[in-house]
Amino acid sequence: MKYTAEDIEKNNTKSKLWICIDSKVYDVTSFYEDVAGADATDNFRDIGHSEYAKEIMEKYYIGDLEGPPPKRKVENYTAVEMGQN
C-alpha cells in the first residue's frame, strides 16, 4: 500500500495511530498518542533501537510513504516512556 502525509496525519486518534519512519508507514495504535500522525524517523534513530526492535517493527508495517513526510515531527521521548525497555 502507498500512503500520503495527509493519510498519516488523519490517522492520529486513539483507535488508529499511524507514523512514518524512513518512508515506511506503521500502525502503532498500541503506543502513546504523541507519536500519531507524525514523522518519527529522527526519534527512532536517536534512541538507538536494537536490531530486535527493528524486527518487531515489521508487525506494525502497513505500507510505504508516497511523497514528502508529515510536517509534524514526534516530540522527544525515550524508550522507557514508550514502554520499550
Secondary structure, DSSP 8 states (H G I E B T S, - for coil): -EE-HHHHHH-EETTEEEEEETTEEEE-TTS-GGGTTEE-HHHHHHHT--HHHHHHHGGGEEEEE-SS--S-B-----TTTTT--
